Amino acid sequence: MLAERAVLAISLHDDARVAPMLKNFIRTSQNQRIRSSAVYWLGQVGREQAFLVDIVKNDAEDKS
């Protein structure tokens, strides 16, 4: 639960490092809830459509 709150706290900042940090959570976390939260917030940050499209196209990703 702490990691999920960290994702939220990071995504609320107006900083150029937010998107790379969220991408790192998406790429490396084994926790699906953390990954899903990071994907959601990355979508809110904007300018990351290509990265998000790659996730959607990836058949190995959990789509739930």
PyMOL Python script that loads the backbone (N, CA, C, O; Angstrom):
from pymol import cmd

cmd.read_pdbstr("""\
ATOM      1  N   MET A   1       0.826  -1.190   0.000  1.00  0.00           N
ATOM      2  CA  MET A   1       0.000   0.000   0.000  1.00  0.00           C
ATOM      3  C   MET A   1       0.870   1.253   0.000  1.00  0.00           C
ATOM      4  O   MET A   1       0.500   2.264  -0.597  1.00  0.00           O
ATOM      5  N   LEU A   2       2.005   1.194   0.654  1.00  0.00           N
ATOM      6  CA  LEU A   2       2.908   2.343   0.692  1.00  0.00           C
ATOM      7  C   LEU A   2       3.407   2.690  -0.708  1.00  0.00           C
ATOM      8  O   LEU A   2       3.489   3.863  -1.072  1.00  0.00           O
ATOM      9  N   ALA A   3       3.737   1.668  -1.486  1.00  0.00           N
ATOM     10  CA  ALA A   3       4.216   1.920  -2.848  1.00  0.00           C
ATOM     11  C   ALA A   3       3.126   2.537  -3.714  1.00  0.00           C
ATOM     12  O   ALA A   3       3.413   3.391  -4.552  1.00  0.00           O
ATOM     13  N   GLU A   4       1.878   2.116  -3.522  1.00  0.00           N
ATOM     14  CA  GLU A   4       0.775   2.703  -4.287  1.00  0.00           C
ATOM     15  C   GLU A   4       0.609   4.181  -3.950  1.00  0.00           C
ATOM     16  O   GLU A   4       0.354   5.002  -4.832  1.00  0.00           O
ATOM     17  N   ARG A   5       0.753   4.510  -2.691  1.00  0.00           N
ATOM     18  CA  ARG A   5       0.666   5.914  -2.278  1.00  0.00           C
ATOM     19  C   ARG A   5       1.848   6.712  -2.814  1.00  0.00           C
ATOM     20  O   ARG A   5       1.715   7.896  -3.124  1.00  0.00           O
ATOM     21  N   ALA A   6       2.995   6.065  -2.922  1.00  0.00           N
ATOM     22  CA  ALA A   6       4.164   6.739  -3.491  1.00  0.00           C
ATOM     23  C   ALA A   6       3.924   7.092  -4.949  1.00  0.00           C
ATOM     24  O   ALA A   6       4.303   8.175  -5.397  1.00  0.00           O
ATOM     25  N   VAL A   7       3.300   6.191  -5.690  1.00  0.00           N
ATOM     26  CA  VAL A   7       2.971   6.465  -7.094  1.00  0.00           C
ATOM     27  C   VAL A   7       2.068   7.685  -7.175  1.00  0.00           C
ATOM     28  O   VAL A   7       2.291   8.570  -8.001  1.00  0.00           O
ATOM     29  N   LEU A   8       1.057   7.739  -6.330  1.00  0.00           N
ATOM     30  CA  LEU A   8       0.145   8.881  -6.311  1.00  0.00           C
ATOM     31  C   LEU A   8       0.893  10.161  -5.959  1.00  0.00           C
ATOM     32  O   LEU A   8       0.733  11.179  -6.634  1.00  0.00           O
ATOM     33  N   ALA A   9       1.698  10.118  -4.919  1.00  0.00           N
ATOM     34  CA  ALA A   9       2.431  11.314  -4.498  1.00  0.00           C
ATOM     35  C   ALA A   9       3.372  11.816  -5.587  1.00  0.00           C
ATOM     36  O   ALA A   9       3.466  13.022  -5.816  1.00  0.00           O
ATOM     37  N   ILE A  10       4.057  10.919  -6.249  1.00  0.00           N
ATOM     38  CA  ILE A  10       4.971  11.295  -7.332  1.00  0.00           C
ATOM     39  C   ILE A  10       4.199  11.935  -8.474  1.00  0.00           C
ATOM     40  O   ILE A  10       4.617  12.958  -9.018  1.00  0.00           O
ATOM     41  N   SER A  11       3.078  11.336  -8.834  1.00  0.00           N
ATOM     42  CA  SER A  11       2.334  11.818  -9.996  1.00  0.00           C
ATOM     43  C   SER A  11       1.693  13.182  -9.776  1.00  0.00           C
ATOM     44  O   SER A  11       1.355  13.860 -10.747  1.00  0.00           O
ATOM     45  N   LEU A  12       1.519  13.597  -8.541  1.00  0.00           N
ATOM     46  CA  LEU A  12       0.916  14.891  -8.252  1.00  0.00           C
ATOM     47  C   LEU A  12       1.890  16.060  -8.384  1.00  0.00           C
ATOM     48  O   LEU A  12       1.480  17.220  -8.344  1.00  0.00           O
ATOM     49  N   HIS A  13       3.160  15.761  -8.540  1.00  0.00           N
ATOM     50  CA  HIS A  13       4.163  16.819  -8.662  1.00  0.00           C
ATOM     51  C   HIS A  13       4.249  17.331 -10.101  1.00  0.00           C
ATOM     52  O   HIS A  13       4.094  16.570 -11.057  1.00  0.00           O
ATOM     53  N   ASP A  14       4.493  18.598 -10.229  1.00  0.00           N
ATOM     54  CA  ASP A  14       4.699  19.220 -11.535  1.00  0.00           C
ATOM     55  C   ASP A  14       6.200  19.291 -11.776  1.00  0.00           C
ATOM     56  O   ASP A  14       6.840  20.314 -11.533  1.00  0.00           O
ATOM     57  N   ASP A  15       6.740  18.188 -12.254  1.00  0.00           N
ATOM     58  CA  ASP A  15       8.186  18.069 -12.402  1.00  0.00           C
ATOM     59  C   ASP A  15       8.479  17.197 -13.614  1.00  0.00           C
ATOM     60  O   ASP A  15       7.742  16.252 -13.898  1.00  0.00           O
ATOM     61  N   ALA A  16       9.532  17.505 -14.312  1.00  0.00           N
ATOM     62  CA  ALA A  16       9.910  16.749 -15.512  1.00  0.00           C
ATOM     63  C   ALA A  16      10.305  15.308 -15.190  1.00  0.00           C
ATOM     64  O   ALA A  16      10.341  14.465 -16.086  1.00  0.00           O
ATOM     65  N   ARG A  17      10.599  15.018 -13.935  1.00  0.00           N
ATOM     66  CA  ARG A  17      11.023  13.661 -13.555  1.00  0.00           C
ATOM     67  C   ARG A  17       9.855  12.721 -13.285  1.00  0.00           C
ATOM     68  O   ARG A  17      10.063  11.523 -13.092  1.00  0.00           O
ATOM     69  N   VAL A  18       8.633  13.243 -13.269  1.00  0.00           N
ATOM     70  CA  VAL A  18       7.472  12.407 -12.946  1.00  0.00           C
ATOM     71  C   VAL A  18       7.283  11.296 -13.974  1.00  0.00           C
ATOM     72  O   VAL A  18       7.206  10.126 -13.601  1.00  0.00           O
ATOM     73  N   ALA A  19       7.208  11.633 -15.245  1.00  0.00           N
ATOM     74  CA  ALA A  19       6.967  10.617 -16.284  1.00  0.00           C
ATOM     75  C   ALA A  19       8.035   9.522 -16.269  1.00  0.00           C
ATOM     76  O   ALA A  19       7.678   8.345 -16.303  1.00  0.00           O
ATOM     77  N   PRO A  20       9.328   9.855 -16.220  1.00  0.00           N
ATOM     78  CA  PRO A  20      10.323   8.781 -16.165  1.00  0.00           C
ATOM     79  C   PRO A  20      10.191   7.893 -14.929  1.00  0.00           C
ATOM     80  O   PRO A  20      10.434   6.688 -15.002  1.00  0.00           O
ATOM     81  N   MET A  21       9.813   8.474 -13.809  1.00  0.00           N
ATOM     82  CA  MET A  21       9.644   7.673 -12.594  1.00  0.00           C
ATOM     83  C   MET A  21       8.447   6.735 -12.724  1.00  0.00           C
ATOM     84  O   MET A  21       8.521   5.573 -12.325  1.00  0.00           O
ATOM     85  N   LEU A  22       7.344   7.237 -13.280  1.00  0.00           N
ATOM     86  CA  LEU A  22       6.173   6.382 -13.484  1.00  0.00           C
ATOM     87  C   LEU A  22       6.481   5.266 -14.472  1.00  0.00           C
ATOM     88  O   LEU A  22       6.060   4.126 -14.274  1.00  0.00           O
ATOM     89  N   LYS A  23       7.211   5.584 -15.529  1.00  0.00           N
ATOM     90  CA  LYS A  23       7.606   4.556 -16.497  1.00  0.00           C
ATOM     91  C   LYS A  23       8.448   3.484 -15.824  1.00  0.00           C
ATOM     92  O   LYS A  23       8.316   2.301 -16.139  1.00  0.00           O
ATOM     93  N   ASN A  24       9.305   3.884 -14.908  1.00  0.00           N
ATOM     94  CA  ASN A  24      10.129   2.925 -14.184  1.00  0.00           C
ATOM     95  C   ASN A  24       9.259   1.987 -13.347  1.00  0.00           C
ATOM     96  O   ASN A  24       9.503   0.781 -13.312  1.00  0.00           O
ATOM     97  N   PHE A  25       8.249   2.534 -12.675  1.00  0.00           N
ATOM     98  CA  PHE A  25       7.316   1.681 -11.933  1.00  0.00           C
ATOM     99  C   PHE A  25       6.642   0.689 -12.871  1.00  0.00           C
ATOM    100  O   PHE A  25       6.513  -0.491 -12.543  1.00  0.00           O
ATOM    101  N   ILE A  26       6.216   1.159 -14.028  1.00  0.00           N
ATOM    102  CA  ILE A  26       5.519   0.308 -14.991  1.00  0.00           C
ATOM    103  C   ILE A  26       6.434  -0.806 -15.485  1.00  0.00           C
ATOM    104  O   ILE A  26       6.006  -1.955 -15.602  1.00  0.00           O
ATOM    105  N   ARG A  27       7.655  -0.484 -15.768  1.00  0.00           N
ATOM    106  CA  ARG A  27       8.598  -1.477 -16.319  1.00  0.00           C
ATOM    107  C   ARG A  27       9.089  -2.476 -15.283  1.00  0.00           C
ATOM    108  O   ARG A  27       9.345  -3.631 -15.621  1.00  0.00           O
ATOM    109  N   THR A  28       9.226  -2.055 -14.019  1.00  0.00           N
ATOM    110  CA  THR A  28       9.938  -2.900 -13.056  1.00  0.00           C
ATOM    111  C   THR A  28       9.096  -3.500 -11.945  1.00  0.00           C
ATOM    112  O   THR A  28       9.501  -4.497 -11.348  1.00  0.00           O
ATOM    113  N   SER A  29       7.940  -2.927 -11.649  1.00  0.00           N
ATOM    114  CA  SER A  29       7.162  -3.430 -10.507  1.00  0.00           C
ATOM    115  C   SER A  29       6.520  -4.769 -10.833  1.00  0.00           C
ATOM    116  O   SER A  29       6.007  -4.973 -11.933  1.00  0.00           O
ATOM    117  N   GLN A  30       6.553  -5.670  -9.877  1.00  0.00           N
ATOM    118  CA  GLN A  30       5.875  -6.952 -10.005  1.00  0.00           C
ATOM    119  C   GLN A  30       4.434  -6.865  -9.504  1.00  0.00           C
ATOM    120  O   GLN A  30       3.633  -7.770  -9.739  1.00  0.00           O
ATOM    121  N   ASN A  31       4.111  -5.776  -8.816  1.00  0.00           N
ATOM    122  CA  ASN A  31       2.787  -5.571  -8.249  1.00  0.00           C
ATOM    123  C   ASN A  31       1.871  -4.949  -9.301  1.00  0.00           C
ATOM    124  O   ASN A  31       2.100  -3.824  -9.745  1.00  0.00           O
ATOM    125  N   GLN A  32       0.828  -5.692  -9.699  1.00  0.00           N
ATOM    126  CA  GLN A  32      -0.054  -5.219 -10.765  1.00  0.00           C
ATOM    127  C   GLN A  32      -0.806  -3.956 -10.388  1.00  0.00           C
ATOM    128  O   GLN A  32      -1.065  -3.118 -11.252  1.00  0.00           O
ATOM    129  N   ARG A  33      -1.162  -3.799  -9.126  1.00  0.00           N
ATOM    130  CA  ARG A  33      -1.880  -2.591  -8.698  1.00  0.00           C
ATOM    131  C   ARG A  33      -0.997  -1.356  -8.834  1.00  0.00           C
ATOM    132  O   ARG A  33      -1.476  -0.289  -9.217  1.00  0.00           O
ATOM    133  N   ILE A  34       0.267  -1.494  -8.526  1.00  0.00           N
ATOM    134  CA  ILE A  34       1.200  -0.374  -8.668  1.00  0.00           C
ATOM    135  C   ILE A  34       1.375  -0.036 -10.137  1.00  0.00           C
ATOM    136  O   ILE A  34       1.360   1.135 -10.516  1.00  0.00           O
ATOM    137  N   ARG A  35       1.540  -1.046 -10.953  1.00  0.00           N
ATOM    138  CA  ARG A  35       1.706  -0.827 -12.388  1.00  0.00           C
ATOM    139  C   ARG A  35       0.471  -0.155 -12.984  1.00  0.00           C
ATOM    140  O   ARG A  35       0.585   0.785 -13.771  1.00  0.00           O
ATOM    141  N   SER A  36      -0.698  -0.639 -12.607  1.00  0.00           N
ATOM    142  CA  SER A  36      -1.946  -0.052 -13.121  1.00  0.00           C
ATOM    143  C   SER A  36      -2.090   1.402 -12.696  1.00  0.00           C
ATOM    144  O   SER A  36      -2.496   2.249 -13.492  1.00  0.00           O
ATOM    145  N   SER A  37      -1.763   1.686 -11.463  1.00  0.00           N
ATOM    146  CA  SER A  37      -1.836   3.060 -10.971  1.00  0.00           C
ATOM    147  C   SER A  37      -0.861   3.956 -11.722  1.00  0.00           C
ATOM    148  O   SER A  37      -1.197   5.081 -12.093  1.00  0.00           O
ATOM    149  N   ALA A  38       0.340   3.453 -11.942  1.00  0.00           N
ATOM    150  CA  ALA A  38       1.348   4.234 -12.667  1.00  0.00           C
ATOM    151  C   ALA A  38       0.909   4.489 -14.108  1.00  0.00           C
ATOM    152  O   ALA A  38       1.134   5.577 -14.639  1.00  0.00           O
ATOM    153  N   VAL A  39       0.285   3.495 -14.745  1.00  0.00           N
ATOM    154  CA  VAL A  39      -0.226   3.676 -16.109  1.00  0.00           C
ATOM    155  C   VAL A  39      -1.303   4.752 -16.114  1.00  0.00           C
ATOM    156  O   VAL A  39      -1.300   5.639 -16.968  1.00  0.00           O
ATOM    157  N   TYR A  40      -2.224   4.670 -15.158  1.00  0.00           N
ATOM    158  CA  TYR A  40      -3.285   5.674 -15.082  1.00  0.00           C
ATOM    159  C   TYR A  40      -2.697   7.075 -14.944  1.00  0.00           C
ATOM    160  O   TYR A  40      -3.057   7.980 -15.697  1.00  0.00           O
ATOM    161  N   TRP A  41      -1.802   7.251 -13.995  1.00  0.00           N
ATOM    162  CA  TRP A  41      -1.248   8.586 -13.752  1.00  0.00           C
ATOM    163  C   TRP A  41      -0.369   9.056 -14.898  1.00  0.00           C
ATOM    164  O   TRP A  41      -0.300  10.255 -15.170  1.00  0.00           O
ATOM    165  N   LEU A  42       0.302   8.138 -15.572  1.00  0.00           N
ATOM    166  CA  LEU A  42       1.093   8.530 -16.734  1.00  0.00           C
ATOM    167  C   LEU A  42       0.177   9.076 -17.817  1.00  0.00           C
ATOM    168  O   LEU A  42       0.539  10.015 -18.525  1.00  0.00           O
ATOM    169  N   GLY A  43      -0.998   8.496 -17.947  1.00  0.00           N
ATOM    170  CA  GLY A  43      -1.983   9.015 -18.892  1.00  0.00           C
ATOM    171  C   GLY A  43      -2.449  10.412 -18.524  1.00  0.00           C
ATOM    172  O   GLY A  43      -2.745  11.221 -19.404  1.00  0.00           O
ATOM    173  N   GLN A  44      -2.518  10.701 -17.242  1.00  0.00           N
ATOM    174  CA  GLN A  44      -2.933  12.025 -16.784  1.00  0.00           C
ATOM    175  C   GLN A  44      -1.833  13.059 -16.987  1.00  0.00           C
ATOM    176  O   GLN A  44      -2.115  14.229 -17.248  1.00  0.00           O
ATOM    177  N   VAL A  45      -0.592  12.632 -16.869  1.00  0.00           N
ATOM    178  CA  VAL A  45       0.547  13.538 -17.045  1.00  0.00           C
ATOM    179  C   VAL A  45       0.579  14.066 -18.474  1.00  0.00           C
ATOM    180  O   VAL A  45       0.889  15.234 -18.707  1.00  0.00           O
ATOM    181  N   GLY A  46       0.254  13.188 -19.433  1.00  0.00           N
ATOM    182  CA  GLY A  46       0.232  13.587 -20.838  1.00  0.00           C
ATOM    183  C   GLY A  46       1.575  13.414 -21.522  1.00  0.00           C
ATOM    184  O   GLY A  46       2.586  13.123 -20.883  1.00  0.00           O
ATOM    185  N   ARG A  47       1.564  13.598 -22.821  1.00  0.00           N
ATOM    186  CA  ARG A  47       2.755  13.521 -23.667  1.00  0.00           C
ATOM    187  C   ARG A  47       3.439  12.150 -23.655  1.00  0.00           C
ATOM    188  O   ARG A  47       4.610  12.046 -24.020  1.00  0.00           O
ATOM    189  N   GLU A  48       2.739  11.121 -23.248  1.00  0.00           N
ATOM    190  CA  GLU A  48       3.333   9.786 -23.196  1.00  0.00           C
ATOM    191  C   GLU A  48       2.495   8.767 -23.958  1.00  0.00           C
ATOM    192  O   GLU A  48       2.504   7.580 -23.632  1.00  0.00           O
ATOM    193  N   GLN A  49       1.772   9.234 -24.973  1.00  0.00           N
ATOM    194  CA  GLN A  49       0.863   8.358 -25.705  1.00  0.00           C
ATOM    195  C   GLN A  49       1.580   7.184 -26.365  1.00  0.00           C
ATOM    196  O   GLN A  49       1.067   6.065 -26.356  1.00  0.00           O
ATOM    197  N   ALA A  50       2.737   7.420 -26.927  1.00  0.00           N
ATOM    198  CA  ALA A  50       3.464   6.340 -27.612  1.00  0.00           C
ATOM    199  C   ALA A  50       3.817   5.219 -26.635  1.00  0.00           C
ATOM    200  O   ALA A  50       3.680   4.040 -26.962  1.00  0.00           O
ATOM    201  N   PHE A  51       4.265   5.584 -25.453  1.00  0.00           N
ATOM    202  CA  PHE A  51       4.603   4.589 -24.433  1.00  0.00           C
ATOM    203  C   PHE A  51       3.361   3.794 -24.031  1.00  0.00           C
ATOM    204  O   PHE A  51       3.411   2.570 -23.915  1.00  0.00           O
ATOM    205  N   LEU A  52       2.249   4.500 -23.821  1.00  0.00           N
ATOM    206  CA  LEU A  52       1.007   3.842 -23.421  1.00  0.00           C
ATOM    207  C   LEU A  52       0.458   2.953 -24.534  1.00  0.00           C
ATOM    208  O   LEU A  52      -0.075   1.879 -24.256  1.00  0.00           O
ATOM    209  N   VAL A  53       0.578   3.382 -25.779  1.00  0.00           N
ATOM    210  CA  VAL A  53       0.140   2.560 -26.908  1.00  0.00           C
ATOM    211  C   VAL A  53       0.943   1.266 -26.946  1.00  0.00           C
ATOM    212  O   VAL A  53       0.381   0.202 -27.206  1.00  0.00           O
ATOM    213  N   ASP A  54       2.234   1.338 -26.693  1.00  0.00           N
ATOM    214  CA  ASP A  54       3.066   0.132 -26.676  1.00  0.00           C
ATOM    215  C   ASP A  54       2.596  -0.850 -25.602  1.00  0.00           C
ATOM    216  O   ASP A  54       2.630  -2.063 -25.807  1.00  0.00           O
ATOM    217  N   ILE A  55       2.161  -0.325 -24.464  1.00  0.00           N
ATOM    218  CA  ILE A  55       1.649  -1.201 -23.411  1.00  0.00           C
ATOM    219  C   ILE A  55       0.376  -1.889 -23.876  1.00  0.00           C
ATOM    220  O   ILE A  55       0.210  -3.093 -23.678  1.00  0.00           O
ATOM    221  N   VAL A  56      -0.516  -1.140 -24.488  1.00  0.00           N
ATOM    222  CA  VAL A  56      -1.784  -1.706 -24.957  1.00  0.00           C
ATOM    223  C   VAL A  56      -1.543  -2.766 -26.030  1.00  0.00           C
ATOM    224  O   VAL A  56      -2.221  -3.794 -26.048  1.00  0.00           O
ATOM    225  N   LYS A  57      -0.601  -2.529 -26.907  1.00  0.00           N
ATOM    226  CA  LYS A  57      -0.315  -3.474 -27.994  1.00  0.00           C
ATOM    227  C   LYS A  57       0.413  -4.727 -27.517  1.00  0.00           C
ATOM    228  O   LYS A  57       0.400  -5.745 -28.209  1.00  0.00           O
ATOM    229  N   ASN A  58       1.041  -4.671 -26.359  1.00  0.00           N
ATOM    230  CA  ASN A  58       1.836  -5.782 -25.854  1.00  0.00           C
ATOM    231  C   ASN A  58       0.909  -6.882 -25.327  1.00  0.00           C
ATOM    232  O   ASN A  58       0.213  -6.687 -24.331  1.00  0.00           O
ATOM    233  N   ASP A  59       0.904  -8.026 -25.995  1.00  0.00           N
ATOM    234  CA  ASP A  59       0.025  -9.128 -25.616  1.00  0.00           C
ATOM    235  C   ASP A  59       0.397  -9.724 -24.252  1.00  0.00           C
ATOM    236  O   ASP A  59      -0.431 -10.388 -23.629  1.00  0.00           O
ATOM    237  N   ALA A  60       1.606  -9.501 -23.790  1.00  0.00           N
ATOM    238  CA  ALA A  60       2.024 -10.050 -22.506  1.00  0.00           C
ATOM    239  C   ALA A  60       1.503  -9.218 -21.328  1.00  0.00           C
ATOM    240  O   ALA A  60       1.589  -9.649 -20.179  1.00  0.00           O
ATOM    241  N   GLU A  61       0.975  -8.050 -21.607  1.00  0.00           N
ATOM    242  CA  GLU A  61       0.460  -7.184 -20.532  1.00  0.00           C
ATOM    243  C   GLU A  61      -0.903  -7.652 -20.065  1.00  0.00           C
ATOM    244  O   GLU A  61      -1.710  -8.152 -20.849  1.00  0.00           O
ATOM    245  N   ASP A  62      -1.145  -7.483 -18.779  1.00  0.00           N
ATOM    246  CA  ASP A  62      -2.444  -7.775 -18.174  1.00  0.00           C
ATOM    247  C   ASP A  62      -3.387  -6.634 -18.533  1.00  0.00           C
ATOM    248  O   ASP A  62      -3.113  -5.486 -18.184  1.00  0.00           O
ATOM    249  N   LYS A  63      -4.477  -6.914 -19.213  1.00  0.00           N
ATOM    250  CA  LYS A  63      -5.395  -5.886 -19.680  1.00  0.00           C
ATOM    251  C   LYS A  63      -6.541  -5.638 -18.711  1.00  0.00           C
ATOM    252  O   LYS A  63      -7.420  -4.825 -18.998  1.00  0.00           O
ATOM    253  N   SER A  64      -6.553  -6.312 -17.584  1.00  0.00           N
ATOM    254  CA  SER A  64      -7.665  -6.132 -16.632  1.00  0.00           C
ATOM    255  C   SER A  64      -7.520  -4.919 -15.765  1.00  0.00           C
ATOM    256  O   SER A  64      -8.382  -4.653 -14.927  1.00  0.00           O
TER     257      SER A  64
END
""", "prot")
cmd.dss("prot")
cmd.show_as("cartoon", "prot")
cmd.util.cbc("prot")
cmd.orient("prot")
